[in-house]
Amino acid sequence: MRFQRANYLVSNKERALLLYRDILGMNLDFMKDSEEDSYSYEVFDIDDSIPMEFALLSYENQPRVLALTILGDGNLEQNPSPRRGAVVIEVNDVDETVAKCKENGFHCYRDDHLITHDGREGKEVGILDDDGNLVVIYKIEKA
């Protein structure tokens, strides 16, 4: 087996690309309109009258790690709490990434001291996109 990618439902294409591409550094591989009979309608329980777009993002050495299913403004309710999933991304500079997120109006949680299962230490911060999808960024600072 092989893990292919995570997929988030988002409402606003520009805001989602601002976070995932411009701030978190992913490359937009491609974007397309979804087919009218897309399997996503069924498995995500989306009203089939809503036109969708699909975007696929990668990091240079990690192809197709995140997909965005874009429903358009007003077609997606905020994710409920407690949150049910997250993507976790190692970044080069937590403080710089958080500053960019805050400058652009994304909700950032407080910094937390990270201790990994094997004793490495660093910093982690939770960030919410506009639809309540959670991203946890981290950086290991001590081996």
Backbone torsions as a table, in degrees:
resi	resn	phi	psi	omega
1	MET	NA	158.4	179.9
2	ARG	-146.4	132.4	175.1
3	PHE	-75.4	126.3	-176.9
4	GLN	-91.6	-58.7	-176.2
5	ARG	-171.4	165.3	168.7
6	ALA	-96.2	160.1	179.2
7	ASN	-138.8	124.9	175.4
8	TYR	-110.8	140.4	168.5
9	LEU	-85.2	132.0	179.3
10	VAL	-135.4	158.1	-178.7
11	SER	-98.3	-41.5	-173.0
12	ASN	-112.5	113.9	-176.2
13	LYS	-59.7	-46.7	-176.7
14	GLU	-63.3	-43.7	-179.3
15	ARG	-67.9	-39.8	179.0
16	ALA	-65.2	-43.0	178.5
17	LEU	-67.2	-33.7	175.6
18	LEU	-57.2	-45.7	-179.3
19	LEU	-73.8	-58.0	-169.5
20	TYR	-74.8	-35.7	179.9
21	ARG	-90.5	-57.2	-169.7
22	ASP	-76.8	-38.1	-178.6
23	ILE	-92.2	-47.0	-177.3
24	LEU	-87.6	-2.5	167.8
25	GLY	80.3	17.9	176.9
26	MET	-78.8	154.3	175.0
27	ASN	-96.8	136.2	175.3
28	LEU	-81.7	109.4	-179.7
29	ASP	-74.4	-47.7	175.9
30	PHE	-166.5	162.5	176.5
31	MET	-139.6	141.3	179.7
32	LYS	-150.1	160.2	170.0
33	ASP	-73.7	138.2	178.4
34	SER	-76.8	152.2	178.0
35	GLU	-69.2	153.3	180.0
36	GLU	-62.9	-24.6	179.7
37	ASP	-107.4	26.0	-178.9
38	SER	-54.6	137.1	177.0
39	TYR	-60.3	-23.7	179.7
40	SER	-59.8	-33.7	178.1
41	TYR	-56.7	-45.5	-177.3
42	GLU	-72.9	-51.5	-171.5
43	VAL	-74.1	-27.1	176.6
44	PHE	-96.4	-0.4	179.5
45	ASP	58.5	51.3	-179.6
46	ILE	-99.9	137.4	175.4
47	ASP	-58.1	123.2	-174.0
48	ASP	-73.3	0.5	173.9
49	SER	-87.2	-7.9	-179.4
50	ILE	-88.8	118.8	175.9
51	PRO	-70.7	139.2	-177.8
52	MET	-119.3	156.3	168.0
53	GLU	-119.3	158.7	-178.9
54	PHE	-131.3	129.0	177.5
55	ALA	-123.9	143.6	179.8
56	LEU	-123.6	129.0	-176.0
57	LEU	-122.5	150.3	-177.9
58	SER	-138.6	160.2	160.6
59	TYR	-100.9	160.3	-174.2
60	GLU	-50.7	-43.8	-177.4
61	ASN	-105.8	12.0	-179.7
62	GLN	-139.5	90.6	-174.8
63	PRO	-71.8	142.0	170.2
64	ARG	51.7	51.7	-177.7
65	VAL	-84.6	-20.6	-177.4
66	LEU	-143.3	133.8	171.8
67	ALA	-113.0	147.5	173.8
68	LEU	-120.1	123.8	171.8
69	THR	-99.8	114.6	-169.9
70	ILE	-102.6	118.9	-175.4
71	LEU	-100.5	-15.3	-178.8
72	GLY	93.1	152.7	-178.3
73	ASP	-57.2	137.2	177.0
74	GLY	84.3	-0.5	-176.5
75	ASN	-108.9	9.1	-176.4
76	LEU	-144.3	124.8	175.5
77	GLU	-78.3	154.4	176.7
78	GLN	-59.8	140.3	176.0
79	ASN	-56.7	137.1	-178.7
80	PRO	-77.4	161.4	172.5
81	SER	-102.7	147.3	-1.6
82	PRO	-70.2	151.9	180.0
83	ARG	-64.2	147.9	-173.5
84	ARG	-110.3	-0.4	179.2
85	GLY	-171.3	167.5	178.0
86	ALA	-158.0	156.5	165.0
87	VAL	-105.8	146.3	-177.0
88	VAL	-119.2	126.9	-173.6
89	ILE	-130.9	127.8	172.4
90	GLU	-80.3	129.3	-179.8
91	VAL	-117.4	163.2	178.9
92	ASN	-74.6	-34.8	-175.4
93	ASP	-146.3	106.2	-178.5
94	VAL	-61.9	-47.3	-176.4
95	ASP	-61.8	-42.4	179.1
96	GLU	-65.2	-42.1	179.4
97	THR	-64.2	-44.2	178.3
98	VAL	-62.7	-42.1	179.7
99	ALA	-60.2	-43.6	178.4
100	LYS	-63.6	-39.9	178.5
101	CYS	-63.2	-46.7	-179.7
102	LYS	-63.8	-40.3	178.2
103	GLU	-58.6	-29.3	-177.0
104	ASN	-103.3	11.6	171.9
105	GLY	81.2	18.2	175.4
106	PHE	-87.3	140.2	-179.9
107	HIS	-73.2	128.2	176.9
108	CYS	-120.5	133.6	175.5
109	TYR	-81.2	174.3	180.0
110	ARG	-67.6	155.0	173.0
111	ASP	-63.6	146.0	174.8
112	ASP	-131.7	143.8	176.5
113	HIS	-75.6	125.2	-177.3
114	LEU	-102.8	130.4	170.1
115	ILE	-126.0	118.5	-176.9
116	THR	-79.0	169.7	-179.2
117	HIS	-60.4	-24.5	-179.6
118	ASP	-105.2	16.7	171.2
119	GLY	91.0	-0.6	176.3
120	ARG	-71.9	153.3	-176.9
121	GLU	-126.2	151.2	178.5
122	GLY	-171.1	-153.8	-177.2
123	LYS	-130.1	144.5	174.5
124	GLU	-137.3	151.5	-179.3
125	VAL	-145.3	135.4	174.2
126	GLY	-90.0	140.1	179.8
127	ILE	-131.5	138.1	175.6
128	LEU	-107.3	134.3	169.6
129	ASP	-77.5	179.3	-174.7
130	ASP	-64.5	-18.0	-178.3
131	ASP	-102.4	7.7	178.1
132	GLY	84.4	12.1	174.0
133	ASN	-76.2	134.1	-174.3
134	LEU	-96.3	133.1	171.4
135	VAL	-122.9	130.0	174.2
136	VAL	-109.5	120.9	176.8
137	ILE	-102.5	151.5	179.1
138	TYR	-152.7	162.5	173.3
139	LYS	-145.6	128.1	174.2
140	ILE	-79.9	127.0	-176.4
141	GLU	-111.0	-22.8	178.8
142	LYS	-133.6	126.2	179.5
143	ALA	-73.5	NA	NA
